[in-house]
Amino acid sequence: MKTILIIFSANAEWLAAKAYYRDFQIQLTPYGEFFEIQHESQKRIYLQGGWGKISAAASAQYGIQRWNPDLVINIGTCGGFEGRIKSGTILLVERTCVYDILEQMGDADQALDFYSVNIDLNWLKTPYPQLVLKGLLLSADRDIVLNEIPWLEDKFDGVAADWESGAIAWVCKQNEVRTLILRGVSDIVGVNGSEAYGSMDFFHQSSQNIVAGILKYLDFWIVSAGIP
């Protein structure tokens, strides 16, 4: 039986996952909740990974060691840069970079490269189940700071950022586990801030729409991964 570990990070994303499925039995890990769903020849573990790099890395490692998954999928949201990407776009992440590393003793680029991950997606069959944009997703333990956007665009050619995908991708790489990261743009950050900044209701509603929209295609993504 194949095992698939599906990780949700922010609380809003986890609530959206539970609202989508409804019929399950909640169990606990040191990092939050999880539930299992048997799907034909698969065991699917839905895991609340927690927000931020620390929780994301720790819970991903916990999940990999406990369940030894054949595939790790991270589903969630990200913030987009105004003029670079549209709200609602689903990113199929092929590279992650953790950008909130400040190295002043050695080579700053070397430090950034150490936690950057190129995700091999050659095993993923095309055409993809839903419309996606393949590319880089930046990560940091903070929301997108307005005055950093020009640097993120110039330095990394970035279009969007989140809190956790860089940590999850790095842990999966160290464990040599196939990884699929699908993140939808929940809000656009620009000169006037973001619709989500100061409005948790907006973020929760946007998260619900994005997570449900990806989960609707989850069976097809798993088939595209070559898992019957």
Contacts in CASP RR format, 6 or more apart in sequence:
PFRMAT RR
TARGET T0000
AUTHOR 0000-0000-0000
METHOD contacts of the structure
MODEL  1
MKTILIIFSANAEWLAAKAYYRDFQIQLTPYGEFFEIQHESQKRIYLQGG
WGKISAAASAQYGIQRWNPDLVINIGTCGGFEGRIKSGTILLVERTCVYD
ILEQMGDADQALDFYSVNIDLNWLKTPYPQLVLKGLLLSADRDIVLNEIP
WLEDKFDGVAADWESGAIAWVCKQNEVRTLILRGVSDIVGVNGSEAYGSM
DFFHQSSQNIVAGILKYLDFWIVSAGIP
1 41 0 8 1.000
1 42 0 8 1.000
1 43 0 8 1.000
2 41 0 8 1.000
2 42 0 8 1.000
2 43 0 8 1.000
2 70 0 8 1.000
2 71 0 8 1.000
2 227 0 8 1.000
2 228 0 8 1.000
3 42 0 8 1.000
3 43 0 8 1.000
3 44 0 8 1.000
3 45 0 8 1.000
3 67 0 8 1.000
3 68 0 8 1.000
3 69 0 8 1.000
3 70 0 8 1.000
4 42 0 8 1.000
4 43 0 8 1.000
4 44 0 8 1.000
4 45 0 8 1.000
4 69 0 8 1.000
4 70 0 8 1.000
4 71 0 8 1.000
4 72 0 8 1.000
4 73 0 8 1.000
4 222 0 8 1.000
4 227 0 8 1.000
5 45 0 8 1.000
5 47 0 8 1.000
5 63 0 8 1.000
5 64 0 8 1.000
5 67 0 8 1.000
5 69 0 8 1.000
5 71 0 8 1.000
5 72 0 8 1.000
5 73 0 8 1.000
6 17 0 8 1.000
6 44 0 8 1.000
6 45 0 8 1.000
6 46 0 8 1.000
6 47 0 8 1.000
6 72 0 8 1.000
6 73 0 8 1.000
6 74 0 8 1.000
6 75 0 8 1.000
6 218 0 8 1.000
7 47 0 8 1.000
7 49 0 8 1.000
7 56 0 8 1.000
7 59 0 8 1.000
7 60 0 8 1.000
7 72 0 8 1.000
7 73 0 8 1.000
7 74 0 8 1.000
7 75 0 8 1.000
7 168 0 8 1.000
8 14 0 8 1.000
8 16 0 8 1.000
8 17 0 8 1.000
8 46 0 8 1.000
8 47 0 8 1.000
8 48 0 8 1.000
8 49 0 8 1.000
8 50 0 8 1.000
8 74 0 8 1.000
8 75 0 8 1.000
8 76 0 8 1.000
8 211 0 8 1.000
9 49 0 8 1.000
9 50 0 8 1.000
9 51 0 8 1.000
9 52 0 8 1.000
9 55 0 8 1.000
9 56 0 8 1.000
9 74 0 8 1.000
9 76 0 8 1.000
9 162 0 8 1.000
9 163 0 8 1.000
9 164 0 8 1.000
9 168 0 8 1.000
10 50 0 8 1.000
10 51 0 8 1.000
10 76 0 8 1.000
10 77 0 8 1.000
10 163 0 8 1.000
10 164 0 8 1.000
10 207 0 8 1.000
11 50 0 8 1.000
11 51 0 8 1.000
12 77 0 8 1.000
12 200 0 8 1.000
12 203 0 8 1.000
12 204 0 8 1.000
12 207 0 8 1.000
12 208 0 8 1.000
13 75 0 8 1.000
13 76 0 8 1.000
13 77 0 8 1.000
13 207 0 8 1.000
13 211 0 8 1.000
14 33 0 8 1.000
14 48 0 8 1.000
14 49 0 8 1.000
14 50 0 8 1.000
15 204 0 8 1.000
15 207 0 8 1.000
15 208 0 8 1.000
16 204 0 8 1.000
16 207 0 8 1.000
16 208 0 8 1.000
16 210 0 8 1.000
16 211 0 8 1.000
16 212 0 8 1.000
17 46 0 8 1.000
17 75 0 8 1.000
17 211 0 8 1.000
17 215 0 8 1.000
18 24 0 8 1.000
18 35 0 8 1.000
19 208 0 8 1.000
19 212 0 8 1.000
20 211 0 8 1.000
20 212 0 8 1.000
20 215 0 8 1.000
21 35 0 8 1.000
21 37 0 8 1.000
21 46 0 8 1.000
24 35 0 8 1.000
24 36 0 8 1.000
24 37 0 8 1.000
24 46 0 8 1.000
25 35 0 8 1.000
25 36 0 8 1.000
26 33 0 8 1.000
26 34 0 8 1.000
26 35 0 8 1.000
27 33 0 8 1.000
27 34 0 8 1.000
27 35 0 8 1.000
27 36 0 8 1.000
28 34 0 8 1.000
29 47 0 8 1.000
29 48 0 8 1.000
29 59 0 8 1.000
29 62 0 8 1.000
29 63 0 8 1.000
29 66 0 8 1.000
30 62 0 8 1.000
31 47 0 8 1.000
31 48 0 8 1.000
31 49 0 8 1.000
31 50 0 8 1.000
31 55 0 8 1.000
31 58 0 8 1.000
31 59 0 8 1.000
31 62 0 8 1.000
32 48 0 8 1.000
32 49 0 8 1.000
32 50 0 8 1.000
32 59 0 8 1.000
33 48 0 8 1.000
34 45 0 8 1.000
34 46 0 8 1.000
34 47 0 8 1.000
34 48 0 8 1.000
35 45 0 8 1.000
35 46 0 8 1.000
36 43 0 8 1.000
36 44 0 8 1.000
36 45 0 8 1.000
36 46 0 8 1.000
37 43 0 8 1.000
37 44 0 8 1.000
37 46 0 8 1.000
38 44 0 8 1.000
39 219 0 8 1.000
40 228 0 8 1.000
41 228 0 8 1.000
42 222 0 8 1.000
42 227 0 8 1.000
43 67 0 8 1.000
45 63 0 8 1.000
45 67 0 8 1.000
45 69 0 8 1.000
47 59 0 8 1.000
47 63 0 8 1.000
48 59 0 8 1.000
49 55 0 8 1.000
49 56 0 8 1.000
49 59 0 8 1.000
49 60 0 8 1.000
49 164 0 8 1.000
50 56 0 8 1.000
50 59 0 8 1.000
50 164 0 8 1.000
51 163 0 8 1.000
51 164 0 8 1.000
52 141 0 8 1.000
52 163 0 8 1.000
52 164 0 8 1.000
52 167 0 8 1.000
53 98 0 8 1.000
53 139 0 8 1.000
53 141 0 8 1.000
53 163 0 8 1.000
53 164 0 8 1.000
53 166 0 8 1.000
53 167 0 8 1.000
54 141 0 8 1.000
54 167 0 8 1.000
55 164 0 8 1.000
56 163 0 8 1.000
56 164 0 8 1.000
56 165 0 8 1.000
56 166 0 8 1.000
56 167 0 8 1.000
56 168 0 8 1.000
56 171 0 8 1.000
57 167 0 8 1.000
57 168 0 8 1.000
57 170 0 8 1.000
57 171 0 8 1.000
60 72 0 8 1.000
60 167 0 8 1.000
60 168 0 8 1.000
60 171 0 8 1.000
60 172 0 8 1.000
61 171 0 8 1.000
61 175 0 8 1.000
63 69 0 8 1.000
64 72 0 8 1.000
64 171 0 8 1.000
64 172 0 8 1.000
64 175 0 8 1.000
64 177 0 8 1.000
69 177 0 8 1.000
70 178 0 8 1.000
70 227 0 8 1.000
71 177 0 8 1.000
71 178 0 8 1.000
71 179 0 8 1.000
71 180 0 8 1.000
71 222 0 8 1.000
71 225 0 8 1.000
71 227 0 8 1.000
72 168 0 8 1.000
72 172 0 8 1.000
72 177 0 8 1.000
72 178 0 8 1.000
72 179 0 8 1.000
72 180 0 8 1.000
73 179 0 8 1.000
73 180 0 8 1.000
73 181 0 8 1.000
73 182 0 8 1.000
73 218 0 8 1.000
73 221 0 8 1.000
74 164 0 8 1.000
74 165 0 8 1.000
74 168 0 8 1.000
74 179 0 8 1.000
74 180 0 8 1.000
74 181 0 8 1.000
74 182 0 8 1.000
74 183 0 8 1.000
75 182 0 8 1.000
75 183 0 8 1.000
75 211 0 8 1.000
75 214 0 8 1.000
75 215 0 8 1.000
75 218 0 8 1.000
76 162 0 8 1.000
76 182 0 8 1.000
76 183 0 8 1.000
76 184 0 8 1.000
76 207 0 8 1.000
76 210 0 8 1.000
76 211 0 8 1.000
76 214 0 8 1.000
77 162 0 8 1.000
77 183 0 8 1.000
77 184 0 8 1.000
77 185 0 8 1.000
77 186 0 8 1.000
77 203 0 8 1.000
77 206 0 8 1.000
77 207 0 8 1.000
77 210 0 8 1.000
77 211 0 8 1.000
78 91 0 8 1.000
78 137 0 8 1.000
78 160 0 8 1.000
78 161 0 8 1.000
78 162 0 8 1.000
78 165 0 8 1.000
78 183 0 8 1.000
78 184 0 8 1.000
78 185 0 8 1.000
78 186 0 8 1.000
79 144 0 8 1.000
79 160 0 8 1.000
79 161 0 8 1.000
79 162 0 8 1.000
79 185 0 8 1.000
79 186 0 8 1.000
79 187 0 8 1.000
79 188 0 8 1.000
79 189 0 8 1.000
79 194 0 8 1.000
79 196 0 8 1.000
80 87 0 8 1.000
80 144 0 8 1.000
80 159 0 8 1.000
80 160 0 8 1.000
80 161 0 8 1.000
80 185 0 8 1.000
80 187 0 8 1.000
80 188 0 8 1.000
80 189 0 8 1.000
81 144 0 8 1.000
81 149 0 8 1.000
81 152 0 8 1.000
81 153 0 8 1.000
81 158 0 8 1.000
81 159 0 8 1.000
81 160 0 8 1.000
81 161 0 8 1.000
81 188 0 8 1.000
81 189 0 8 1.000
81 190 0 8 1.000
82 149 0 8 1.000
82 188 0 8 1.000
82 189 0 8 1.000
82 190 0 8 1.000
82 191 0 8 1.000
83 188 0 8 1.000
84 153 0 8 1.000
84 158 0 8 1.000
84 159 0 8 1.000
84 160 0 8 1.000
85 133 0 8 1.000
85 159 0 8 1.000
85 160 0 8 1.000
85 185 0 8 1.000
85 188 0 8 1.000
86 185 0 8 1.000
86 188 0 8 1.000
87 185 0 8 1.000
87 186 0 8 1.000
87 187 0 8 1.000
87 188 0 8 1.000
88 184 0 8 1.000
88 185 0 8 1.000
88 186 0 8 1.000
88 210 0 8 1.000
89 133 0 8 1.000
89 184 0 8 1.000
89 185 0 8 1.000
90 130 0 8 1.000
90 131 0 8 1.000
90 132 0 8 1.000
90 133 0 8 1.000
90 182 0 8 1.000
90 183 0 8 1.000
90 184 0 8 1.000
90 185 0 8 1.000
90 210 0 8 1.000
90 214 0 8 1.000
91 132 0 8 1.000
91 133 0 8 1.000
91 134 0 8 1.000
91 135 0 8 1.000
91 137 0 8 1.000
91 160 0 8 1.000
91 181 0 8 1.000
91 182 0 8 1.000
91 183 0 8 1.000
91 184 0 8 1.000
91 185 0 8 1.000
92 121 0 8 1.000
92 128 0 8 1.000
92 132 0 8 1.000
92 133 0 8 1.000
92 134 0 8 1.000
92 135 0 8 1.000
92 180 0 8 1.000
92 181 0 8 1.000
92 182 0 8 1.000
93 119 0 8 1.000
93 134 0 8 1.000
93 135 0 8 1.000
93 136 0 8 1.000
93 137 0 8 1.000
93 165 0 8 1.000
93 169 0 8 1.000
93 181 0 8 1.000
93 182 0 8 1.000
93 183 0 8 1.000
94 118 0 8 1.000
94 119 0 8 1.000
94 121 0 8 1.000
94 134 0 8 1.000
94 135 0 8 1.000
94 136 0 8 1.000
95 116 0 8 1.000
95 117 0 8 1.000
95 118 0 8 1.000
95 119 0 8 1.000
95 135 0 8 1.000
95 136 0 8 1.000
95 137 0 8 1.000
96 116 0 8 1.000
96 117 0 8 1.000
96 119 0 8 1.000
96 136 0 8 1.000
96 137 0 8 1.000
96 138 0 8 1.000
96 139 0 8 1.000
96 165 0 8 1.000
96 166 0 8 1.000
96 169 0 8 1.000
96 170 0 8 1.000
96 181 0 8 1.000
97 112 0 8 1.000
97 115 0 8 1.000
97 116 0 8 1.000
97 136 0 8 1.000
97 137 0 8 1.000
97 138 0 8 1.000
97 139 0 8 1.000
97 156 0 8 1.000
97 166 0 8 1.000
98 112 0 8 1.000
98 115 0 8 1.000
98 116 0 8 1.000
98 138 0 8 1.000
98 139 0 8 1.000
98 140 0 8 1.000
98 166 0 8 1.000
98 167 0 8 1.000
98 170 0 8 1.000
99 112 0 8 1.000
99 138 0 8 1.000
99 139 0 8 1.000
99 140 0 8 1.000
99 152 0 8 1.000
99 155 0 8 1.000
99 156 0 8 1.000
99 161 0 8 1.000
100 140 0 8 1.000
100 141 0 8 1.000
100 142 0 8 1.000
101 108 0 8 1.000
101 111 0 8 1.000
101 112 0 8 1.000
101 115 0 8 1.000
102 108 0 8 1.000
103 110 0 8 1.000
103 111 0 8 1.000
103 112 0 8 1.000
115 166 0 8 1.000
115 170 0 8 1.000
117 166 0 8 1.000
117 169 0 8 1.000
117 170 0 8 1.000
117 173 0 8 1.000
119 169 0 8 1.000
119 179 0 8 1.000
119 181 0 8 1.000
120 178 0 8 1.000
121 134 0 8 1.000
121 180 0 8 1.000
123 178 0 8 1.000
123 225 0 8 1.000
123 226 0 8 1.000
124 180 0 8 1.000
124 224 0 8 1.000
124 225 0 8 1.000
125 223 0 8 1.000
125 224 0 8 1.000
125 225 0 8 1.000
125 226 0 8 1.000
126 224 0 8 1.000
128 221 0 8 1.000
128 224 0 8 1.000
129 217 0 8 1.000
129 220 0 8 1.000
129 221 0 8 1.000
129 223 0 8 1.000
129 224 0 8 1.000
130 213 0 8 1.000
130 214 0 8 1.000
130 217 0 8 1.000
130 220 0 8 1.000
132 182 0 8 1.000
133 159 0 8 1.000
135 159 0 8 1.000
136 156 0 8 1.000
136 157 0 8 1.000
136 158 0 8 1.000
136 159 0 8 1.000
137 160 0 8 1.000
137 161 0 8 1.000
137 162 0 8 1.000
137 165 0 8 1.000
137 166 0 8 1.000
137 181 0 8 1.000
137 183 0 8 1.000
138 152 0 8 1.000
138 156 0 8 1.000
138 158 0 8 1.000
138 160 0 8 1.000
138 161 0 8 1.000
138 162 0 8 1.000
139 161 0 8 1.000
139 162 0 8 1.000
139 163 0 8 1.000
139 164 0 8 1.000
139 165 0 8 1.000
139 166 0 8 1.000
139 167 0 8 1.000
140 161 0 8 1.000
140 163 0 8 1.000
141 163 0 8 1.000
142 163 0 8 1.000
143 189 0 8 1.000
143 194 0 8 1.000
143 197 0 8 1.000
144 152 0 8 1.000
144 161 0 8 1.000
144 189 0 8 1.000
144 194 0 8 1.000
146 189 0 8 1.000
146 190 0 8 1.000
146 191 0 8 1.000
146 193 0 8 1.000
149 189 0 8 1.000
149 190 0 8 1.000
152 158 0 8 1.000
152 161 0 8 1.000
160 183 0 8 1.000
160 185 0 8 1.000
162 183 0 8 1.000
165 181 0 8 1.000
165 183 0 8 1.000
168 179 0 8 1.000
168 181 0 8 1.000
169 179 0 8 1.000
169 181 0 8 1.000
172 178 0 8 1.000
172 179 0 8 1.000
173 179 0 8 1.000
178 225 0 8 1.000
180 221 0 8 1.000
180 225 0 8 1.000
182 214 0 8 1.000
182 221 0 8 1.000
184 210 0 8 1.000
184 214 0 8 1.000
185 210 0 8 1.000
186 196 0 8 1.000
186 203 0 8 1.000
186 206 0 8 1.000
186 207 0 8 1.000
186 210 0 8 1.000
187 194 0 8 1.000
187 195 0 8 1.000
187 196 0 8 1.000
187 197 0 8 1.000
187 202 0 8 1.000
187 203 0 8 1.000
187 206 0 8 1.000
188 194 0 8 1.000
188 195 0 8 1.000
189 197 0 8 1.000
195 202 0 8 1.000
196 202 0 8 1.000
196 203 0 8 1.000
196 206 0 8 1.000
END
